[in-house]
């Protein structure tokens, strides 16, 4: 997918023009990923982008003509989407902790679909919709009772804040259906994320379809939308094998067609909700080595960006055992030995890499951390020790097209 030599020229230019640390997102790679998904699934799915994975305004604006929907998880993400050219009616709103003030703003703005995760939320949304003099479209989110092995983060078959438990859904769904200012127009299931195993993803989608059918048959629903939480993973680490997308699609498309052949689902839009799989591999975290030291037999390169900018790469974002993200020295060279990459913070947790095989690293060198287009800056403690926020740079057609700081401030 990536031409490292071509990317290095752009990364070098980005560092020269805007400094480091920085995030660089290659729009062409995202365009390629969209085309791969459409080709693999034969356009059976429309795509919804999970803003939480990367809310960069330039990226959101670029996606507006390329993705059908945005999935937001807070009212701030709706505001970002609107400022980036998206209409609220093209957004869905997920999340187990929506506050009334968020529901009021979203419903009054004309939100497309509210993803209801509890009876309590439905009751509050019904009251707010009534006060606004409208009927709000909703999708009911179900937390499955099982998820196949192979998912990095599992949200099924265990206590979870997300969605309505499969085991109790028939007690709760009738209460939601009885609310007069909510219209159930679809169902939503998400059970796990970061899976690289095609068979597990296909088995997971079969569980989704079983749940969709069970609910729709029991309550005589003809859903307008069914949302499949994708769970598609990306290879972060050296020994990871990338997901075989064509094999994944081939293992499930016949069953998707069978679902759509059922009269109840003949007009249903199938939605694939994506975050990291869409944008993760398109991004690099770029940091410059400020100095190198030898400490008790270990070579340490101290960088200007660390866990404050990229918490997941430091191993402190749900990783039990630290594993190094794939990374390279910009400009290449022959690996010469192991080096630890430390960030600028006053904590021993601030490690971007431990024992990384790299060419000789000296002060002034640039290090590019791969698979940083999702859950990088947005998942990091950016204000820890008050360093400047890194620039985010969107590249299209080999040109630096958009440069921002988080939440839309223009990079100096």
C-alpha positions as CSV (number, residue, x, y, z in Angstrom):
1,X,0.0,0.0,0.0
2,X,2.8,2.4,0.9
3,X,5.8,3.5,-1.2
4,X,8.2,4.3,1.6
5,X,10.7,6.2,-0.6
6,X,7.9,8.4,-2.0
7,X,6.5,8.9,1.5
8,X,9.9,9.9,2.9
9,X,10.2,12.8,0.5
10,X,6.9,14.1,1.7
11,X,7.6,13.5,5.4
12,X,10.9,15.3,5.0
13,X,9.2,18.3,3.4
14,X,6.5,18.3,6.1
15,X,9.1,18.4,8.9
16,X,11.0,21.2,7.1
17,X,7.9,23.3,6.5
18,X,6.0,22.7,9.7
19,X,8.4,21.2,12.3
20,X,8.1,18.2,14.5
21,X,6.4,16.4,16.1
22,X,3.7,16.1,13.5
23,X,1.1,13.8,12.1
24,X,1.0,13.3,8.3
25,X,-2.1,11.7,6.7
26,X,-2.0,10.5,3.1
27,X,-5.4,10.9,1.6
28,X,-4.5,8.8,-1.5
29,X,-4.0,5.8,0.8
30,X,-7.5,6.3,2.3
31,X,-9.0,6.6,-1.2
32,X,-7.3,3.4,-2.1
33,X,-8.7,1.7,1.0
34,X,-12.2,2.9,0.2
35,X,-11.9,1.4,-3.3
36,X,-10.6,-1.9,-1.9
37,X,-13.6,-2.2,0.5
38,X,-16.1,-1.4,-2.3
39,X,-14.4,-3.9,-4.6
40,X,-14.2,-6.7,-2.0
41,X,-17.8,-6.4,-0.9
42,X,-19.2,-5.5,-4.3
43,X,-20.7,-2.3,-2.9
44,X,-23.0,-4.3,-0.6
45,X,-22.2,-1.9,2.2
46,X,-22.3,1.8,2.5
47,X,-19.6,3.2,4.7
48,X,-19.8,5.2,8.0
49,X,-16.7,6.8,9.5
50,X,-16.2,6.7,13.2
51,X,-15.0,10.2,14.0
52,X,-13.5,9.2,17.3
53,X,-10.7,7.4,15.5
54,X,-9.4,10.7,14.0
55,X,-11.5,13.9,14.2
56,X,-9.0,16.1,12.2
57,X,-11.1,18.8,10.5
58,X,-9.2,18.6,7.2
59,X,-9.7,14.9,7.1
60,X,-13.4,15.2,7.8
61,X,-13.8,17.7,5.1
62,X,-11.9,15.5,2.6
63,X,-14.1,12.5,3.5
64,X,-17.4,14.4,3.1
65,X,-17.7,13.5,-0.6
66,X,-16.3,10.0,-0.2
67,X,-18.2,8.4,2.7
68,X,-21.9,8.2,3.2
69,X,-22.1,8.9,6.9
70,X,-20.3,10.1,10.0
71,X,-20.6,8.3,13.3
72,X,-20.1,10.7,16.2
73,X,-19.7,9.9,19.9
74,X,-20.0,13.4,21.4
75,X,-21.6,16.6,20.5
76,X,-18.2,18.1,19.9
77,X,-17.7,15.7,17.1
78,X,-21.0,16.8,15.6
79,X,-19.8,20.4,15.7
80,X,-16.5,19.4,14.1
81,X,-18.4,17.6,11.4
82,X,-20.7,20.5,10.7
83,X,-17.8,22.9,10.5
84,X,-16.1,20.5,8.1
85,X,-19.1,20.5,5.7
86,X,-21.2,17.7,6.9
87,X,-25.0,17.9,7.4
88,X,-26.3,16.6,10.8
89,X,-28.8,14.4,8.9
90,X,-25.8,12.3,7.6
91,X,-24.6,11.6,11.1
92,X,-25.4,8.9,13.7
93,X,-24.7,9.4,17.4
94,X,-23.4,6.5,19.5
95,X,-22.1,6.3,23.0
96,X,-23.4,5.0,26.3
97,X,-23.1,8.3,28.3
98,X,-24.9,10.9,26.2
99,X,-25.9,13.9,28.3
100,X,-29.2,15.7,28.0
101,X,-27.6,18.8,26.7
102,X,-26.0,16.8,23.9
103,X,-29.2,15.1,23.0
104,X,-31.0,18.5,22.9
105,X,-28.4,20.0,20.6
106,X,-28.2,16.9,18.3
107,X,-32.0,16.4,18.0
108,X,-32.7,20.1,17.4
109,X,-29.9,20.2,14.8
110,X,-31.6,17.5,12.8
111,X,-29.4,14.5,13.7
112,X,-29.9,11.6,11.2
113,X,-30.0,8.7,13.7
114,X,-29.6,8.4,17.4
115,X,-28.1,5.1,18.4
116,X,-30.0,4.3,21.6
117,X,-28.0,2.3,24.1
118,X,-30.4,1.9,27.0
119,X,-34.1,2.4,27.9
120,X,-33.2,5.3,30.1
121,X,-31.5,7.1,27.1
122,X,-34.5,6.3,25.0
123,X,-36.9,7.8,27.5
124,X,-34.8,11.0,27.8
125,X,-34.5,11.3,24.0
126,X,-38.3,10.8,23.7
127,X,-38.9,13.7,26.1
128,X,-36.4,15.9,24.3
129,X,-37.9,15.1,20.9
130,X,-41.4,15.8,22.2
131,X,-40.2,19.2,23.5
132,X,-38.7,20.0,20.1
133,X,-41.9,19.0,18.4
134,X,-40.4,16.2,16.3
135,X,-40.0,12.5,16.0
136,X,-36.4,11.4,16.2
137,X,-35.1,8.4,14.1
138,X,-33.2,5.9,16.2
139,X,-31.4,2.7,15.9
140,X,-31.2,0.3,18.8
141,X,-27.8,-0.9,19.7
142,X,-27.5,-4.5,20.9
143,X,-24.5,-5.9,22.9
144,X,-24.2,-9.6,21.6
145,X,-23.7,-12.5,24.0
146,X,-20.7,-13.8,22.1
147,X,-17.7,-12.7,20.0
148,X,-15.3,-15.1,18.2
149,X,-11.7,-15.3,19.3
150,X,-9.3,-13.0,17.4
151,X,-10.7,-9.6,18.4
152,X,-8.2,-7.3,20.2
153,X,-10.9,-5.5,22.2
154,X,-14.1,-7.5,23.0
155,X,-17.4,-5.9,24.1
156,X,-19.6,-9.0,24.0
157,X,-20.6,-11.7,26.4
158,X,-19.3,-9.7,29.4
159,X,-20.4,-6.7,31.4
160,X,-20.4,-3.7,29.1
161,X,-21.5,-0.1,29.2
162,X,-22.3,-0.3,25.5
163,X,-25.8,-1.2,24.1
164,X,-28.6,-3.3,25.4
165,X,-27.5,-6.8,26.5
166,X,-28.7,-9.5,24.1
167,X,-30.0,-11.5,27.1
168,X,-32.4,-8.7,28.2
169,X,-33.3,-7.2,24.9
170,X,-36.8,-8.6,24.7
171,X,-37.5,-7.0,28.1
172,X,-36.2,-3.6,26.9
173,X,-37.0,-3.3,23.2
174,X,-40.8,-3.2,23.7
175,X,-40.4,-0.2,26.1
176,X,-38.5,1.7,23.4
177,X,-40.9,0.8,20.7
178,X,-43.7,2.3,22.8
179,X,-42.2,5.8,22.9
180,X,-44.2,8.0,20.5
181,X,-41.5,10.5,19.6
182,X,-38.9,8.0,18.6
183,X,-39.0,6.0,15.4
184,X,-37.0,2.8,15.3
185,X,-35.6,2.7,11.8
186,X,-32.7,0.4,12.3
187,X,-30.5,-1.8,14.4
188,X,-26.8,-1.5,15.4
189,X,-24.4,-4.2,16.6
190,X,-20.8,-3.8,17.6
191,X,-19.0,-6.5,19.5
192,X,-15.2,-6.2,19.0
193,X,-12.5,-4.4,17.2
194,X,-9.0,-4.9,15.8
195,X,-9.4,-8.3,14.3
196,X,-7.0,-9.7,11.6
197,X,-8.6,-13.1,11.2
198,X,-11.1,-13.4,8.3
199,X,-12.9,-16.4,9.7
200,X,-13.6,-14.6,13.0
201,X,-14.9,-11.5,11.3
202,X,-17.3,-13.6,9.2
203,X,-18.5,-15.5,12.2
204,X,-19.1,-12.2,14.0
205,X,-21.1,-10.9,11.1
206,X,-23.2,-14.1,11.1
207,X,-24.0,-13.3,14.8
208,X,-25.0,-9.8,13.8
209,X,-27.4,-11.1,11.1
210,X,-28.9,-13.6,13.5
211,X,-29.6,-10.9,16.0
212,X,-31.0,-8.5,13.3
213,X,-33.3,-11.3,12.0
214,X,-34.5,-12.3,15.5
215,X,-35.4,-8.8,16.5
216,X,-37.0,-7.8,13.2
217,X,-39.1,-11.0,13.0
218,X,-40.3,-10.7,16.6
219,X,-41.3,-7.1,16.4
220,X,-42.3,-7.1,12.7
221,X,-39.7,-4.5,11.8
222,X,-38.5,-3.6,8.3
223,X,-35.3,-1.8,9.1
224,X,-34.1,1.0,6.8
225,X,-30.5,0.5,8.1
226,X,-28.5,-2.3,9.8
227,X,-25.1,-1.2,11.1
228,X,-22.3,-3.7,11.3
229,X,-19.5,-2.7,13.6
230,X,-16.7,-3.6,11.3
231,X,-14.0,-4.9,13.7
232,X,-11.5,-4.9,10.8
233,X,-8.0,-4.6,12.1
234,X,-4.7,-3.2,10.8
235,X,-1.2,-4.6,11.3
236,X,0.5,-2.5,13.9
237,X,3.5,-4.7,14.8
238,X,6.2,-6.5,12.8
239,X,4.8,-10.0,13.2
240,X,1.2,-9.0,12.4
241,X,-0.2,-10.4,9.2
242,X,-2.5,-7.9,7.4
243,X,-6.2,-8.8,7.1
244,X,-7.0,-10.6,3.8
245,X,-9.9,-8.4,2.9
246,X,-11.0,-10.3,-0.3
247,X,-11.0,-13.5,1.7
248,X,-13.1,-11.9,4.4
249,X,-15.6,-10.6,1.9
250,X,-15.7,-13.9,0.0
251,X,-16.6,-15.7,3.3
252,X,-19.7,-13.6,4.0
253,X,-21.1,-12.0,0.8
254,X,-23.4,-15.0,0.0
255,X,-25.0,-14.7,3.4
256,X,-25.4,-11.0,3.1
257,X,-27.2,-11.6,-0.2
258,X,-29.4,-14.2,1.5
259,X,-30.3,-11.6,4.2
260,X,-31.2,-9.1,1.5
261,X,-33.2,-11.7,-0.4
262,X,-35.6,-11.8,2.6
263,X,-38.6,-9.6,2.0
264,X,-38.1,-7.9,5.3
265,X,-34.6,-6.7,4.4
266,X,-35.0,-6.3,0.6
267,X,-34.8,-2.5,0.9
268,X,-32.4,-2.3,3.9
269,X,-29.2,-0.4,3.7
270,X,-26.3,-2.4,5.1
271,X,-23.8,0.0,6.8
272,X,-20.2,-0.9,7.7
273,X,-18.9,1.3,10.5
274,X,-15.2,1.9,10.1
275,X,-12.5,3.8,11.9
276,X,-8.9,2.6,12.1
277,X,-9.3,0.3,9.1
278,X,-10.2,3.3,6.9
279,X,-7.5,5.8,8.1
280,X,-5.1,4.0,10.4
281,X,-2.5,2.9,7.9
282,X,-2.7,6.2,6.0
283,X,-1.0,8.1,8.8
284,X,2.5,8.5,10.1
285,X,3.6,10.1,13.4
286,X,6.8,12.1,12.7
287,X,9.2,12.9,15.4
288,X,12.8,14.2,15.4
289,X,15.7,12.9,17.5
290,X,17.0,15.7,19.7
291,X,19.9,13.8,21.3
292,X,21.4,10.3,21.7
293,X,22.9,8.9,24.8
294,X,24.4,5.6,26.0
295,X,23.0,4.4,29.4
296,X,24.3,1.2,31.0
297,X,24.8,-0.5,27.7
298,X,21.7,0.7,26.0
299,X,21.5,3.3,23.2
300,X,18.7,5.8,23.8
301,X,17.4,8.3,21.2
302,X,15.4,11.1,22.9
303,X,12.8,12.5,20.6
304,X,10.7,15.7,20.5
305,X,7.4,13.7,20.5
306,X,6.3,11.0,22.8
307,X,3.4,9.5,24.6
308,X,1.8,13.0,25.0
309,X,1.3,12.9,21.2
310,X,1.0,9.2,20.6
311,X,-0.1,7.3,23.7
312,X,-0.9,4.0,21.8
313,X,2.6,3.7,20.4
314,X,4.0,4.0,23.9
315,X,2.1,0.9,24.9
316,X,-0.1,2.7,27.4
317,X,-3.4,2.4,25.5
318,X,-4.7,-0.9,26.6
319,X,-1.6,-2.9,25.7
320,X,-0.7,-5.6,28.3
321,X,2.7,-6.2,26.9
322,X,4.6,-3.5,25.1
323,X,5.2,-4.2,21.4
324,X,6.8,-1.7,19.1
325,X,4.7,-0.2,16.3
326,X,6.3,-0.5,12.9
327,X,8.5,2.5,12.3
328,X,11.5,3.5,10.2
329,X,14.2,6.2,10.0
330,X,13.3,8.6,7.3
331,X,15.9,8.4,4.6
332,X,16.5,4.7,5.2
333,X,19.7,2.9,5.7
334,X,20.9,-0.5,6.8
335,X,19.8,-1.6,10.3
336,X,22.8,-1.3,12.6
337,X,21.4,-2.4,16.0
338,X,18.8,-1.8,18.6
339,X,17.9,1.5,20.1
340,X,15.3,2.7,22.6
341,X,13.2,5.7,21.5
342,X,12.2,8.0,24.4
343,X,9.9,11.0,24.3
344,X,10.5,14.4,26.0
345,X,8.3,13.8,29.1
346,X,9.5,13.4,32.7
347,X,8.2,9.9,33.1
348,X,9.8,6.5,32.3
349,X,6.5,5.5,30.6
350,X,7.4,7.8,27.7
351,X,8.8,5.3,25.3
352,X,7.9,5.2,21.6
353,X,10.1,2.1,21.0
354,X,12.1,-0.4,23.0
355,X,14.9,-2.3,21.3
356,X,14.0,-1.1,17.8
357,X,16.2,-2.3,14.9
358,X,17.1,0.8,13.0
359,X,19.9,2.3,10.9
360,X,22.4,4.4,12.9
361,X,20.3,7.1,14.7
362,X,21.8,10.5,15.5
363,X,20.5,13.9,16.7
364,X,18.5,15.5,13.9
365,X,17.2,12.3,12.4
366,X,13.5,11.8,11.6
367,X,11.6,8.8,12.8
368,X,8.2,7.8,11.2
369,X,5.9,5.7,13.3
370,X,3.5,3.7,11.0
371,X,-0.2,3.0,11.4
372,X,-0.8,6.3,13.2
373,X,-3.8,7.7,11.3
374,X,-6.2,6.5,13.9
375,X,-6.2,6.7,17.7
376,X,-2.9,8.6,17.7
377,X,-3.2,12.3,18.7
378,X,-6.9,11.9,19.6
379,X,-6.1,9.2,22.1
380,X,-3.2,11.0,23.8
381,X,-2.6,13.2,26.9
382,X,-1.6,16.2,24.8
383,X,-1.4,18.6,27.6
384,X,0.9,16.6,29.8
385,X,3.9,18.9,30.6
386,X,2.5,21.6,28.3
387,X,4.4,20.9,25.1
388,X,3.1,22.5,22.0
389,X,0.5,20.5,20.1
390,X,1.8,18.8,16.9
391,X,0.7,19.8,13.5
392,X,-1.6,17.5,11.5
393,X,-0.9,17.6,7.8
394,X,-3.1,16.1,5.1
395,X,-1.4,15.1,1.9
396,X,-3.2,14.6,-1.4
397,X,-1.6,13.8,-4.8
398,X,1.8,14.3,-3.2
399,X,1.0,17.8,-2.1
400,X,0.6,19.2,1.4
401,X,-3.1,20.3,1.2
402,X,-4.2,21.1,4.7
403,X,-2.4,21.9,7.9
404,X,-4.2,22.1,11.3
405,X,-3.8,21.8,15.0
406,X,-6.4,19.8,16.9
407,X,-9.9,21.2,16.9
408,X,-9.1,23.3,13.9
409,X,-6.6,25.9,15.0
410,X,-4.2,26.9,12.2
411,X,-0.7,25.6,12.7
412,X,2.0,28.3,13.1
